[in-house]
Amino acid sequence: MSTSPRSVRSNPMTLNMANGSNEVDVALTAMQYLPIPVLVLNSLKTVVLANGSFGRLVAESKNAEQGDSQTVSESLLGQTLSQIGMPGV
C-alpha cells in the first residue's frame, strides 16, 4: 500500500524537509529539539553548537536580560565555558 503525496503532507507525524536536505541537516535539526541539553565544544573549549535544552539550562535568562532574538547556538557561539557561566569545567 502506497501513500499519496497529499496524505503524507496532511499527516502530523511527517516532517516535511526541503528537497535536497542531507542527513547532516536532519541530524542537526533533530538534535536541536532533544530534551537533553547538548553542548558541542571545539579543541579550544569554545562553543560550536548548543541545543534549545542547553539554552534553557544556561543561557535563557541571559538572552531574556538582553532582549536578544538570537538562537541559543548563535548567542553562545565562540564563547568559552567560563563566559557562559561554567568555570572550572
C-alpha positions as CSV (number, residue, x, y, z in Angstrom):
1,M,0.0,0.0,0.0
2,S,1.5,3.3,-1.0
3,T,0.6,6.7,0.3
4,S,-0.1,9.7,-1.9
5,P,1.9,12.9,-1.5
6,R,-1.3,14.6,-0.3
7,S,-1.8,12.2,2.6
8,V,1.9,12.5,3.6
9,R,1.5,16.3,3.8
10,S,-1.6,16.1,6.0
11,N,0.0,13.5,8.4
12,P,1.1,15.4,11.6
13,M,3.8,12.8,12.2
14,T,5.6,13.6,9.0
15,L,8.4,16.0,8.9
16,N,8.4,17.9,5.6
17,M,12.1,18.5,4.8
18,A,13.1,20.7,1.8
19,N,14.2,18.8,-1.3
20,G,18.0,18.3,-1.2
21,S,18.2,18.0,2.6
22,N,21.0,15.7,3.6
23,E,21.5,13.5,6.6
24,V,23.6,16.1,8.5
25,D,20.8,18.7,8.3
26,V,18.3,16.2,9.5
27,A,20.6,15.2,12.4
28,L,21.2,18.8,13.4
29,T,17.5,19.6,13.3
30,A,16.7,16.6,15.5
31,M,19.5,17.4,18.0
32,Q,18.1,20.9,18.3
33,Y,14.8,19.5,19.8
34,L,16.2,16.8,22.1
35,P,15.0,17.2,25.7
36,I,18.6,16.6,26.9
37,P,21.0,19.6,26.9
38,V,23.7,19.2,24.3
39,L,26.8,21.4,24.1
40,V,29.5,20.9,21.4
41,L,32.9,22.4,22.0
42,N,36.0,22.6,19.8
43,S,39.5,21.8,20.8
44,L,39.9,25.3,22.3
45,K,36.9,24.6,24.5
46,T,34.7,27.2,22.9
47,V,31.1,26.7,21.9
48,V,30.4,25.4,18.4
49,L,26.8,24.3,18.9
50,A,24.2,24.2,21.7
51,N,20.6,23.0,21.5
52,G,17.5,24.5,22.9
53,S,17.6,22.4,26.1
54,F,21.1,23.7,26.9
55,G,19.8,27.2,26.3
56,R,17.0,26.7,28.8
57,L,19.6,25.3,31.3
58,V,22.2,28.0,31.0
59,A,21.5,30.9,28.6
60,E,17.8,31.6,28.7
61,S,18.0,34.2,31.5
62,K,21.0,35.8,29.8
63,N,19.1,36.2,26.5
64,A,16.0,37.5,28.3
65,E,18.0,40.2,30.1
66,Q,19.5,41.3,26.8
67,G,16.2,41.1,24.9
68,D,18.1,39.1,22.3
69,S,16.2,37.3,19.5
70,Q,19.2,35.1,18.5
71,T,19.0,31.3,18.8
72,V,20.9,29.6,21.6
73,S,23.7,28.5,19.3
74,E,24.1,32.0,17.8
75,S,24.2,33.7,21.2
76,L,26.8,31.2,22.6
77,L,28.9,30.6,19.5
78,G,32.6,31.2,20.2
79,Q,32.2,31.7,23.9
80,T,34.3,29.8,26.4
81,L,32.9,27.7,29.3
82,S,33.6,30.4,31.8
83,Q,31.9,33.0,29.7
84,I,28.7,31.0,29.7
85,G,28.8,30.5,33.5
86,M,30.5,27.2,33.7
87,P,34.0,28.0,35.1
88,G,36.4,25.2,36.1
89,V,34.7,22.5,33.9
